[in-house]
Amino acid sequence: MPRRPPRRPARPAADPPPLRGGWVREEDGWVVRSISGTAATKSYRCPGCDQEIPPATPHVVAWPADEPEGTVERRHWHTRCWQRAKR
């Protein structure tokens, strides 16, 4: 009868992978995260210009700093639209 290989112990949950060339920072009460073109796999509607952000387009995601990970108020913005909206 063939022997089974020994069971591997369960791996602990790993930290999320680092952003690929991106950054996260707080700006005027908002958490802002950059999204690289390779990480952008879906299309979104920019609230600044109401135009589509197509897949593979670098952009930013912003949510209120007091909201954990921005699950409700998280919005994807064109980088230029976000910069304009901050003024």
Backbone bond lengths (Angstrom), bond angles and torsions (degrees), N, CA, C in turn:
res aa  C-N    CA-C-N  psi(-1)  N-CA   C-N-CA  omega(-1)  CA-C   N-CA-C  phi
1 M - - - 1.435 - - 1.540 107.93 -
2 P 1.375 118.17 130.35 1.461 120.05 -179.15 1.527 111.05 -69.74
3 R 1.315 114.32 148.76 1.457 120.02 -179.60 1.523 109.78 -90.05
4 R 1.296 114.91 144.94 1.467 120.71 176.32 1.522 108.79 -85.21
5 P 1.327 116.45 144.69 1.463 117.67 175.37 1.529 109.65 -69.12
6 P 1.323 117.55 152.49 1.471 119.12 -179.43 1.521 110.65 -64.70
7 R 1.313 115.11 149.85 1.465 120.85 178.95 1.509 110.20 -71.52
8 R 1.307 115.16 139.84 1.462 120.02 175.02 1.518 109.04 -84.59
9 P 1.322 117.04 141.10 1.471 117.63 176.86 1.521 110.12 -66.44
10 A 1.309 115.77 150.24 1.469 120.76 179.69 1.519 109.25 -63.65
11 R 1.330 115.58 137.00 1.470 120.05 178.25 1.518 109.72 -80.97
12 P 1.330 116.98 140.92 1.471 117.94 176.53 1.523 109.56 -68.24
13 A 1.317 115.25 155.22 1.469 120.04 179.70 1.520 109.37 -60.16
14 A 1.301 115.62 129.58 1.465 120.38 -178.12 1.525 110.27 -85.99
15 D 1.308 115.19 156.95 1.456 120.20 173.66 1.519 108.19 -66.11
16 P 1.335 117.34 154.29 1.463 118.37 177.89 1.527 110.00 -60.96
17 P 1.318 117.19 149.68 1.460 118.87 -179.36 1.517 110.86 -62.93
18 P 1.318 117.37 149.77 1.472 119.05 179.62 1.519 110.50 -67.01
19 L 1.310 115.53 155.71 1.455 120.13 177.51 1.518 108.91 -65.31
20 R 1.311 116.24 137.94 1.455 120.13 -179.93 1.528 109.17 -82.03
21 G 1.319 115.52 95.13 1.457 120.16 177.86 1.511 114.01 71.57
22 G 1.309 117.92 9.39 1.457 120.44 -177.29 1.516 112.21 -100.87
23 W 1.321 116.15 -173.55 1.447 122.49 -179.66 1.517 109.03 -146.72
24 V 1.315 115.60 161.14 1.468 123.38 173.84 1.517 105.87 -134.20
25 R 1.326 116.39 132.49 1.465 120.09 177.31 1.525 109.54 -152.74
26 E 1.322 114.30 164.00 1.461 120.13 177.73 1.521 108.62 -101.98
27 E 1.320 115.56 132.77 1.471 121.90 -179.74 1.520 108.94 -134.26
28 D 1.313 117.42 113.09 1.466 123.13 175.13 1.522 113.44 48.79
29 G 1.334 117.33 47.79 1.463 121.13 177.44 1.517 114.32 84.06
30 W 1.314 118.17 6.84 1.469 122.83 178.35 1.526 109.20 -120.09
31 V 1.312 117.02 142.20 1.459 121.52 170.08 1.518 105.69 -93.31
32 V 1.325 116.24 128.57 1.464 121.69 -176.48 1.525 108.00 -122.83
33 R 1.313 116.34 129.35 1.468 122.54 179.77 1.519 108.96 -123.40
34 S 1.326 116.12 132.52 1.462 118.91 176.08 1.523 109.04 -84.11
35 I 1.312 115.26 145.00 1.460 122.44 177.89 1.519 107.12 -119.86
36 S 1.322 116.59 124.53 1.468 119.80 179.90 1.520 110.05 -76.89
37 G 1.299 115.99 163.60 1.460 120.40 178.80 1.519 112.62 -61.63
38 T 1.338 117.40 -36.38 1.469 119.46 -179.80 1.518 112.02 -72.49
39 A 1.334 117.88 -24.93 1.465 120.97 179.51 1.528 111.88 -87.00
40 A 1.321 117.98 -14.89 1.471 121.67 -178.53 1.523 108.79 -86.11
41 T 1.317 116.58 102.65 1.468 120.67 -174.97 1.525 113.63 -109.02
42 K 1.319 118.27 -8.07 1.465 121.53 179.94 1.519 109.73 -124.20
43 S 1.309 116.25 165.77 1.463 119.29 174.72 1.530 108.69 -95.77
44 Y 1.319 115.63 148.65 1.467 122.91 -179.48 1.517 108.60 -135.51
45 R 1.325 116.50 163.72 1.457 122.22 176.44 1.518 108.13 -106.44
46 C 1.322 117.19 121.78 1.463 122.46 -179.15 1.528 109.06 -74.96
47 P 1.341 118.49 126.71 1.462 119.97 178.28 1.524 113.01 -72.76
48 G 1.325 117.67 -15.63 1.458 120.66 -178.95 1.514 113.53 -76.70
49 C 1.330 116.52 -39.80 1.472 120.57 -176.77 1.526 112.74 -123.08
50 D 1.333 117.22 -3.64 1.466 123.66 -179.34 1.536 112.09 60.28
51 Q 1.334 116.61 26.53 1.463 121.46 176.05 1.524 108.92 -107.18
52 E 1.318 115.93 159.33 1.453 121.35 -179.43 1.534 111.24 -74.54
53 I 1.324 115.25 142.01 1.464 122.40 169.30 1.518 105.12 -102.29
54 P 1.335 118.83 104.05 1.464 119.86 -175.90 1.531 112.36 -71.29
55 P 1.336 117.38 160.41 1.465 119.75 175.84 1.533 110.39 -56.24
56 A 1.322 116.35 152.67 1.466 125.00 179.02 1.526 113.04 71.09
57 T 1.338 117.64 15.61 1.466 121.63 177.34 1.526 108.90 -104.06
58 P 1.333 117.77 122.22 1.469 118.66 176.13 1.534 110.14 -62.85
59 H 1.327 116.75 140.35 1.455 121.62 -179.42 1.522 109.13 -159.22
60 V 1.326 118.42 -174.12 1.461 122.26 177.44 1.520 109.69 -122.91
61 V 1.321 114.82 155.32 1.458 122.74 174.76 1.519 106.44 -120.15
62 A 1.333 117.41 133.50 1.460 121.39 -178.20 1.522 110.08 -131.49
63 W 1.346 115.31 144.76 1.459 121.61 174.69 1.523 108.47 -151.18
64 P 1.346 117.55 157.68 1.472 119.97 -179.78 1.523 111.13 -59.15
65 A 1.331 116.68 139.48 1.466 121.49 -176.28 1.526 112.05 -64.29
66 D 1.326 117.91 -26.08 1.468 119.87 -178.97 1.522 112.87 -84.18
67 E 1.317 118.22 1.63 1.459 122.62 -179.93 1.528 109.10 -107.98
68 P 1.339 118.44 120.36 1.463 119.72 -177.19 1.535 112.07 -64.77
69 E 1.310 115.49 120.02 1.468 124.33 179.69 1.527 114.23 55.99
70 G 1.306 117.96 10.28 1.453 121.00 172.27 1.510 115.09 59.35
71 T 1.315 117.57 41.72 1.455 120.10 -175.37 1.523 113.73 -65.31
72 V 1.330 118.31 -26.46 1.465 120.56 -178.02 1.526 111.75 -102.75
73 E 1.306 116.81 -48.06 1.465 121.36 -173.46 1.524 114.55 -99.27
74 R 1.318 118.23 14.56 1.466 120.93 -178.86 1.526 109.57 -71.16
75 R 1.333 115.55 131.21 1.467 121.25 -179.08 1.520 110.07 -133.16
76 H 1.320 115.74 141.57 1.464 122.76 176.38 1.528 108.14 -95.39
77 W 1.339 116.19 128.41 1.458 122.68 -176.17 1.521 110.13 -125.00
78 H 1.339 116.75 146.79 1.460 118.91 163.77 1.527 105.79 -61.86
79 T 1.310 117.93 143.98 1.463 120.60 -178.63 1.521 111.36 -57.83
80 R 1.337 117.65 -44.28 1.469 121.36 179.66 1.527 111.30 -65.03
81 C 1.316 117.99 -39.27 1.471 120.47 179.12 1.525 110.34 -64.34
82 W 1.349 117.82 -39.86 1.451 120.50 177.52 1.520 110.63 -63.69
83 Q 1.323 117.69 -43.28 1.464 121.28 179.11 1.519 111.15 -62.05
84 R 1.338 117.14 -40.50 1.458 121.76 178.45 1.531 111.05 -66.84
85 A 1.318 116.82 -39.61 1.473 120.78 -177.01 1.528 111.18 -68.69
86 K 1.323 118.35 -27.33 1.463 121.22 179.26 1.521 111.97 -70.64
87 R 1.319 119.04 -23.44 1.477 121.39 -177.26 1.499 111.90 -74.34
